[in-house]
Every structure is written in structure tokens, then in C-alpha cells.
């Protein structure tokens, strides 16, 4: 969907504010896995953590949904698709992956999404992509091979990697859906409204899947272990809902309104670095030297693929990371 920017927002002050908001969004999204993993290790099912995150964020964004209730009549397919893929699918797969593989690895696997989007554009939509974008995809795949140490027979849990890849595939569906109606001009749906209804629909879907009435609610009244140190579980949940979801999405949207989707997506590449560093400092998750190098190559590949992708005038989606942006909507881990 289009991003309308005033002349003042194109100025230096507007760009500086936009970069600050994009960085804040990357930090907020990057901290989701670090806060969620202790809750999972404390006894909560990954799906229950996802439900708590999405349902809590949907409750916070409920006033926004009421304000944009006309979207239910104008864009029902977009809202359902966004809720199923960008919210429920990405979050469920990513959090399930966290229970089996390190936070940094799970997030880096999700960075295959830009390459998968370009593959969709090239082979399904049969639109041309630049050689630089293709090079970025090759680099991302090669870096990922180093991250998972493919020469040692996949040192990480195979199911965990498949779940992370599922999150990346859900992001592809999100990018494709987000491109629908991007040339509608003033009639384009408001991105905040789409996010609010996406969270509500995602919460409804996850309620049926996660069955929160079977959750061990006592875990939330106790403490979780973060690299051996006790942390109140309620505090971790508050961070996931308010910071890693609501604040992350809102700052992502506002940053795109001040920047182009390409620039916001490039800044969002920092999310993987932030998540890996936080997991190292707070969770004690260490990566080997080849994995660190591979992660850097993944980020470089994502940077090249996103920054060299055609602009909105071509109708080709510009892929951001889990906290990136396309057509004015922040991508989600990502809802972790």
C-alpha cells in the first residue's frame, strides 16, 4: 500500500526521525525472542506464548481497529490473509522454532524471506529482477549454510530449522498480500488499521489452535530463568506485548511514512544482529566463528537483495525483514 510522505518528511529532520524510528522498531522486534525463550523454557508451550503476545497486542490495538472498522467491508480478504500469515503463521512458526534452535539462528533463517519473495516475483509473477538482487539471494543462502553448519550434517535440530523456514514462507505470503492495492492511492487501506485487524484475526485463529484454556497460567505468576538469573514471567510477557509487538509495529509504520520502504527494510536488517547480540548477552547463546561469518553474509545478502529491488513503480514487492517494511506495512518474526 502506498506511503504518503509530505515535503517536510523528506527533509533532513524527517529522515533522521524516520531512521531513529526504524532502528527502534528493529530493536523492539529483535528483543522478542530473547524475552519469549525463557517463558518457553519455564514451561509454557510456544503456541501459548504466541497467543499471549498476539492477544495482548490485539487488546491494546482494539481502539485503532474500532476507528478503522470500515476496513472490514472494504478489504476483508487482505485482513484475513494478513492475520493468518503475517501474524498467526509467522509468530507460531518462529516461536516454535525458538524452542528447538537458538534465537539468532531462527531469525537468520527467516532472512531467506527476501530471496523467496524475489523467487516469487521471477518465477510465479514472471517479472524481471536485477542481477544484484539475485546475487544478494545467493549470498544469503550461502551464509545460511554456514550458520547451520551444513558440512557437519546440520548441527541444529532439523525440525527447528523447518519451523523457521515456515516462518520465512509465511512472510512471503505477507509480502505478496501487502502488495495488493498498493497502487490504490488515497483509497489504500491505512496500515495501522490493517495491523490492528491482523492482530485481532490472528488472535482468533490462535485461540482455536493454541487452546489457551489448557495453558499453565501459574507460570506467569512465577519467575523464568534468563541465563540462570530469575526474572518475573509477567515482566517478560509485558515486554513481549507492549515493546516487541505494539511498539515495534507502530514505530515500523511511522518510520516507513518518513522513509522509503527500501531504506526502512535495510535498517530492519539490524534486527537479526540485535537479536543475536541480545541472545548472547542475556541468554548465553554463543555462535562459532563460521556461524558469525555466515550470519554477516546473510545480512549482506539481504541488504543487497532489498536495496537493489525495483521500486514501487514496477509493482514488485520490496521485501523487508521481520521488522522491515513493504508497501507501508512493517513485517513481523516475526511477530517475533
C-alpha positions, 0 to 999 in steps of 0.5 A: 500500500502506498506511503504518503510522505509530505515535503517536510518528511523528506527533509533532513529532520524527517529522515533522521526521525524516520531512521531513529524510528526504524532502528527502534522498531528493529530493536523492539522486534529483535528483543522478542525472542530473547524475552519469549525463550525463557517463558518457553523454557519455564514451561509454557508451550510456544503456541501459548506464548504466541497467543499471549503476545498476539492477544495482548497486542490485539487488546491494546490495538482494539481502539485503532481497529474500532476507528478503522472498522470500515476496513472490514467491508472494504478489504476483508480478504487482505485482513484475513490473509494478513492475520493468518500469515503475517501474524498467526503463521509467522509468530507460531512458526518462529516461536516454535522454532525458538524452542528447538534452535537458538534465537539468532539462528531462527531469525537468520533463517527467516532472512531467506524471506527476501530471496523467496519473495524475489523467487516469487516475483521471477518465477510465479509473477514472471517479472524481471529482477536485477542481477544484484538482487539475485546475487544478494539471494545467493549470498544469503543462502550461502551464509545460511549454510554456514550458520547451520553448519551444513558440512557437519550434517546440520548441527541444529535440530532439523525440525527447528530449522523447518519451523523457521523456514515456515516462518520465512514462507509465511512472510512471503505470503505477507509480502505478496498480500501487502502488495495488493492495492498498493497502487490504490492511492488515497483509497489504500487501506491505512496500515495501522488499521490493517495491523490492528485487524491482523492482530485481532484475526490472528488472535482468533485463529490462535485461540482455536489452535493454541487452546489457551484454556489448557495453558499453565497460567501459574507460570506467569505468576512465577519467575523464568530463568534468563541465563540462570538469573530469575526474572518475573514471567509477567515482566517478560510477557509485558515486554513481549506485548507492549515493546516487541509487538505494539511498539515495534509495529507502530514505530515500523509504520511511522518510520516507513511514512518518513522513509522509503520502504527500501531504506526502512527494510535495510535498517530492519536488517539490524534486527537479526544482529540485535537479536543475536547480540541480545541472545548472547548477552542475556541468554548465553547463546554463543555462535562459532566463528563460521556461524558469525561469518555466515550470519554477516553474509546473510545480512549482506545478502539481504541488504543487497537483495532489498536495496537493489529491488525495483521500486514501487513503480514496477509493482514488485514487492520490496521485501523487508525483514521481520521488522522491515517494511513493504508497501507501508506495512512493517513485517513481523518474526516475526511477530517475533 
